[in-house]
Amino acid sequence: MSDSPMTQAGEAAGSPDGALPGDRALLILAADHRDSLERGLYGLTAPPTPAQAARISADKLLVYQALVDAAAWVPAQVQPGVLIDEQYGASVAELASHSDGAISLCMPLEASGQEWFRFAYGDDWQRHAGSFGAEYAKVLVRDNPGLDPARREQQATRLGQVSAWAARAGRSLILELLVPATDADNEATEGDIDRYDDELRPGHTLQVMECLQDHGVEPALWTVEGLDRHDDAVAVAAMAQRGGRQARCLTGGRNAPEGTLKHWLQVAAPIPGWAGFAIGRSIWWDPLRARLRHLSTTGEARRRIRAVYADYARYYLRAREGTLPAEPDVAL
């Protein structure tokens, strides 16, 4: 497979049923982080000053420019996308919305840093959701069958309202699902996150997806934390399409190290019903941190982000096409 500029940039990238033209892979560079970015990367302990906010916005623009650079060289089977927030990424959203389909625009609806889903702009969320003409609206959801039933019911009802709005607006909805371990989960797995990911999270994920579907939550795409096993990825894709639904799945990055993330992509990519990935910090966090610490230049950070995104894009396609070497069996 050789690299070439995209030849299908003018095609619409998304549709409410999660399909992509020509079976292209939707590969989203996620940069909608806000609360975690302020604290973790910039070390802020109070709301940002105008100068600090401008710096964050400039860095998000840098990430987008690196994605545009990469889009000129990734294979034509890729539809690049950017997930960007209005707070720090309004200029990016404006550019992507006028890219003639070269970059799919995805924007979040949720307030950042919340345990349970809340709208970023309160009762004014629908006006903000329509401000940039994004192809995809995204909601981040944390859920687990072991959490408080009343809070889960309240969240599911609210998400059902979002799903109904997306259907009326003709907007493709992406539901980014995080399934954190409960105290009971940690006790059962002795606090071992790898055991939780392997033994409990896949089953919890299926239960949460079914529950949300039963509450009228019908995303076009489910972004799911990476899965280690083929059978679990098959089951998640089947749940997304339960009862004749047409939804598909994306692999979420969860700021995983390269080896883990590539394993997750290799597991999911060949399976029908998996449509791409949404990876963020694993691609741009270290380049931006090096630049903040004056260990690299702006140009070097941009080139590094471009290279890492393009590498994951090519890797995903090779995984989907079955041209990667088989991974060795791991004794469990």
C-alpha positions as CSV (number, residue, x, y, z in Angstrom):
1,M,0.0,0.0,0.0
2,S,1.5,3.3,-1.0
3,D,0.8,6.7,0.4
4,S,-1.0,9.3,-1.7
5,P,-3.0,12.5,-1.2
6,M,-6.7,12.0,-0.4
7,T,-8.8,11.8,-3.5
8,Q,-12.2,11.8,-1.8
9,A,-12.0,14.8,0.5
10,G,-15.2,16.3,-0.9
11,E,-17.3,13.4,0.2
12,A,-19.4,13.7,3.3
13,A,-17.6,11.8,6.0
14,G,-20.5,10.9,8.3
15,S,-24.1,9.9,8.3
16,P,-26.6,9.2,11.1
17,D,-26.3,5.5,10.7
18,G,-22.5,5.5,11.2
19,A,-21.7,4.6,7.6
20,L,-18.7,6.0,5.8
21,P,-18.5,6.4,2.0
22,G,-16.5,3.7,0.3
23,D,-15.9,2.0,3.7
24,R,-13.3,4.6,4.6
25,A,-11.9,4.6,8.1
26,L,-12.8,7.5,10.3
27,L,-9.6,8.3,12.2
28,I,-10.2,11.1,14.7
29,L,-7.5,13.2,16.3
30,A,-9.2,14.0,19.6
31,A,-8.2,17.4,21.1
32,D,-11.3,18.4,23.0
33,H,-9.7,18.1,26.4
34,R,-10.2,21.0,28.7
35,D,-10.1,20.4,32.4
36,S,-7.5,17.7,32.3
37,L,-5.5,19.8,29.8
38,E,-5.5,22.9,32.0
39,R,-4.3,20.9,35.0
40,G,-2.2,18.2,33.6
41,L,-0.3,19.9,30.7
42,Y,-0.3,23.5,31.7
43,G,-0.3,23.1,35.5
44,L,-3.1,25.6,36.1
45,T,-4.8,25.6,39.5
46,A,-7.2,28.4,38.8
47,P,-9.3,29.5,35.7
48,P,-6.9,30.5,32.9
49,T,-6.0,34.1,32.4
50,P,-6.7,35.5,28.9
51,A,-3.0,35.0,28.0
52,Q,-3.1,31.4,29.2
53,A,-6.3,30.7,27.4
54,A,-4.7,32.1,24.2
55,R,-1.7,29.8,24.6
56,I,-4.0,26.7,24.9
57,S,-5.9,27.8,21.9
58,A,-2.7,28.3,19.9
59,D,-1.5,24.8,20.8
60,K,-4.8,23.3,19.7
61,L,-4.5,25.1,16.4
62,L,-1.0,23.6,16.1
63,V,-2.5,20.2,16.6
64,Y,-5.0,20.8,13.9
65,Q,-2.3,22.1,11.5
66,A,-0.4,18.9,12.1
67,L,-3.5,16.9,11.2
68,V,-4.0,18.9,8.0
69,D,-0.3,18.2,7.1
70,A,-0.9,14.4,7.7
71,A,-4.2,14.4,5.7
72,A,-2.3,15.3,2.5
73,W,-0.3,12.0,2.8
74,V,-2.4,9.4,4.5
75,P,-3.9,6.8,2.2
76,A,-7.2,7.6,0.5
77,Q,-9.0,5.0,2.6
78,V,-8.7,7.3,5.5
79,Q,-11.2,10.1,6.5
80,P,-9.3,12.3,9.0
81,G,-11.4,13.9,11.7
82,V,-10.8,16.4,14.5
83,L,-12.6,16.4,17.8
84,I,-12.4,19.9,19.2
85,D,-14.1,22.0,21.8
86,E,-15.6,25.5,21.4
87,Q,-13.9,26.9,24.5
88,Y,-10.3,26.6,23.2
89,G,-10.8,25.4,19.6
90,A,-13.3,27.8,18.0
91,S,-10.8,28.7,15.3
92,V,-10.1,25.1,14.6
93,A,-13.8,24.3,14.3
94,E,-14.2,27.2,11.9
95,L,-11.3,26.0,9.7
96,A,-12.5,22.3,9.8
97,S,-16.0,23.3,8.9
98,H,-14.7,25.0,5.8
99,S,-12.3,22.3,4.7
100,D,-14.7,20.9,2.0
101,G,-14.8,17.6,3.8
102,A,-11.0,17.1,4.0
103,I,-11.3,17.1,7.8
104,S,-14.5,15.9,9.5
105,L,-15.5,18.1,12.4
106,C,-16.6,16.6,15.7
107,M,-17.5,18.7,18.7
108,P,-18.4,17.8,22.3
109,L,-21.6,18.6,24.1
110,E,-20.5,17.7,27.6
111,A,-19.0,19.9,30.3
112,S,-15.4,18.9,31.0
113,G,-14.3,17.1,34.1
114,Q,-17.7,15.9,35.4
115,E,-18.4,12.5,36.9
116,W,-21.9,12.4,35.3
117,F,-23.0,13.9,32.0
118,R,-23.8,17.6,32.0
119,F,-24.1,20.0,29.1
120,A,-21.1,22.4,28.6
121,Y,-23.4,25.3,28.0
122,G,-26.4,24.4,30.2
123,D,-29.8,25.2,28.7
124,D,-28.1,26.9,25.8
125,W,-26.5,23.7,24.5
126,Q,-28.5,23.3,21.4
127,R,-27.5,26.8,20.1
128,H,-23.8,26.0,20.7
129,A,-24.1,22.6,19.2
130,G,-25.3,24.1,15.9
131,S,-22.9,27.0,15.8
132,F,-20.2,25.4,13.6
133,G,-22.1,23.0,11.5
134,A,-20.1,20.0,12.9
135,E,-20.8,16.7,11.2
136,Y,-20.6,14.9,14.5
137,A,-21.8,15.8,18.0
138,K,-20.0,13.9,20.8
139,V,-21.0,13.1,24.4
140,L,-18.6,11.6,26.9
141,V,-20.3,9.2,29.3
142,R,-18.9,7.5,32.4
143,D,-21.0,4.5,33.5
144,N,-20.8,1.1,35.2
145,P,-23.6,-1.3,36.1
146,G,-22.3,-1.1,39.7
147,L,-22.9,2.7,40.1
148,D,-25.8,4.4,41.8
149,P,-29.0,3.3,39.9
150,A,-30.8,6.6,40.4
151,R,-27.8,8.6,38.9
152,R,-27.5,6.1,36.1
153,E,-31.2,6.4,35.3
154,Q,-31.0,10.2,35.3
155,Q,-28.0,10.2,33.0
156,A,-29.5,7.8,30.6
157,T,-32.7,9.8,30.4
158,R,-30.7,13.0,29.6
159,L,-28.7,11.1,27.0
160,G,-31.9,9.9,25.4
161,Q,-32.9,13.5,24.9
162,V,-29.6,14.2,23.3
163,S,-30.1,11.3,20.9
164,A,-33.5,12.5,20.0
165,W,-32.1,16.0,19.2
166,A,-29.4,14.5,17.0
167,A,-32.0,12.5,15.0
168,R,-34.1,15.7,14.5
169,A,-31.1,17.8,13.6
170,G,-29.7,15.2,11.2
171,R,-26.5,15.1,13.2
172,S,-24.4,12.0,13.7
173,L,-23.9,11.3,17.4
174,I,-20.8,9.8,18.8
175,L,-21.0,8.4,22.3
176,E,-17.6,8.1,24.0
177,L,-18.1,5.5,26.7
178,L,-15.8,5.2,29.7
179,V,-16.4,2.3,32.1
180,P,-14.4,3.1,35.2
181,A,-13.9,0.4,37.9
182,T,-16.1,0.6,41.0
183,D,-14.8,-0.2,44.5
184,A,-16.3,-3.6,44.1
185,D,-14.5,-4.1,40.8
186,N,-11.2,-3.1,42.4
187,E,-11.8,-5.5,45.2
188,A,-12.6,-8.3,42.8
189,T,-9.5,-7.7,40.8
190,E,-7.2,-6.7,43.7
191,G,-6.8,-3.2,42.2
192,D,-5.1,-4.5,39.1
193,I,-6.3,-2.4,36.2
194,D,-5.1,-4.9,33.6
195,R,-7.2,-7.6,35.3
196,Y,-10.1,-5.2,35.3
197,D,-9.7,-4.5,31.6
198,D,-9.5,-8.1,30.8
199,E,-12.0,-9.8,33.2
200,L,-14.7,-7.2,34.0
201,R,-14.7,-4.2,31.7
202,P,-15.8,-5.9,28.5
203,G,-18.9,-7.4,30.2
204,H,-19.7,-4.1,31.9
205,T,-19.4,-2.3,28.6
206,L,-22.0,-4.6,27.0
207,Q,-24.4,-4.1,29.9
208,V,-24.0,-0.3,29.8
209,M,-24.5,-0.2,26.0
210,E,-27.7,-2.3,26.2
211,C,-29.0,-0.1,29.1
212,L,-28.5,3.1,27.1
213,Q,-30.1,1.7,24.0
214,D,-33.1,0.7,26.1
215,H,-33.3,4.4,27.2
216,G,-33.5,5.6,23.6
217,V,-29.8,6.4,23.2
218,E,-28.9,5.7,19.6
219,P,-25.5,7.0,18.6
220,A,-24.1,6.5,15.1
221,L,-20.8,5.7,16.6
222,W,-19.7,4.3,20.0
223,T,-16.2,5.2,21.0
224,V,-15.1,2.3,23.3
225,E,-11.9,1.9,25.3
226,G,-9.6,-0.5,23.7
227,L,-10.2,-4.2,24.1
228,D,-7.6,-6.9,24.4
229,R,-9.5,-9.9,23.0
230,H,-11.0,-10.5,19.6
231,D,-14.2,-12.1,21.0
232,D,-14.9,-9.0,23.2
233,A,-14.5,-6.7,20.2
234,V,-16.9,-8.9,18.2
235,A,-19.4,-8.8,21.1
236,V,-19.2,-5.0,21.4
237,A,-19.8,-4.5,17.7
238,A,-22.7,-6.9,17.8
239,M,-24.2,-4.9,20.7
240,A,-23.9,-1.7,18.8
241,Q,-25.9,-3.3,16.0
242,R,-28.4,-5.1,18.3
243,G,-31.9,-5.4,16.8
244,G,-30.9,-4.2,13.4
245,R,-29.2,-1.0,14.4
246,Q,-26.6,0.4,12.0
247,A,-24.2,1.9,14.6
248,R,-20.5,1.2,14.4
249,C,-17.6,1.5,16.9
250,L,-14.4,3.4,17.2
251,T,-11.4,2.5,19.4
252,G,-10.6,5.0,22.0
253,G,-7.0,5.8,22.9
254,R,-7.3,6.4,26.7
255,N,-3.8,7.9,26.6
256,A,-2.4,4.3,26.3
257,P,1.3,3.7,25.5
258,E,2.0,2.9,21.8
259,G,2.3,-0.9,22.3
260,T,-1.0,-1.2,24.1
261,L,-2.8,1.1,21.6
262,K,-1.5,-0.7,18.6
263,H,-2.6,-4.0,20.1
264,W,-6.1,-2.6,20.6
265,L,-6.2,-1.4,17.0
266,Q,-5.0,-4.8,15.7
267,V,-7.7,-6.5,17.7
268,A,-10.6,-4.3,16.5
269,A,-9.8,-3.1,13.0
270,P,-10.4,-6.3,11.1
271,I,-13.9,-6.9,12.7
272,P,-17.0,-5.7,10.8
273,G,-18.7,-3.0,12.8
274,W,-15.5,-1.2,13.8
275,A,-15.0,2.0,11.8
276,G,-11.8,3.7,13.0
277,F,-10.3,5.3,16.1
278,A,-10.4,8.4,18.2
279,I,-6.9,9.0,19.7
280,G,-5.8,12.2,21.3
281,R,-3.2,12.5,24.1
282,S,-1.2,9.5,22.9
283,I,-0.5,11.5,19.7
284,W,0.0,15.2,20.8
285,W,0.6,15.3,24.6
286,D,4.3,14.7,24.6
287,P,5.1,17.0,21.6
288,L,3.2,19.8,23.2
289,R,4.9,19.2,26.6
290,A,8.3,19.2,25.0
291,R,7.5,22.5,23.3
292,L,6.2,24.0,26.6
293,R,9.4,23.1,28.2
294,H,11.4,24.6,25.4
295,L,12.8,21.2,24.4
296,S,11.6,21.5,20.9
297,T,10.4,24.1,18.4
298,T,6.9,24.8,17.2
299,G,7.8,23.2,13.8
300,E,9.3,20.1,15.5
301,A,6.2,19.6,17.6
302,R,4.0,20.0,14.5
303,R,6.1,17.5,12.5
304,R,6.1,15.0,15.4
305,I,2.3,15.1,15.8
306,R,1.9,14.7,12.0
307,A,4.2,11.7,12.0
308,V,2.5,9.9,14.9
309,Y,-1.0,10.4,13.5
310,A,0.1,9.2,10.1
311,D,1.8,6.2,11.6
312,Y,-1.4,5.2,13.5
313,A,-3.5,5.7,10.4
314,R,-1.3,3.4,8.3
315,Y,-1.1,0.9,11.1
316,Y,-4.9,0.9,11.4
317,L,-5.4,0.2,7.7
318,R,-2.8,-2.6,7.7
319,A,-4.6,-4.1,10.7
320,R,-8.0,-3.8,9.0
321,E,-6.6,-5.4,5.8
322,G,-4.9,-8.2,7.8
323,T,-1.4,-7.4,6.6
324,L,0.2,-7.1,10.0
325,P,2.2,-10.0,11.4
326,A,0.2,-12.1,13.8
327,E,0.8,-11.2,17.4
328,P,2.2,-14.0,19.6
329,D,-0.2,-15.9,21.9
330,V,0.0,-14.6,25.5
331,A,-0.4,-17.0,28.3
332,L,-3.3,-15.8,30.6
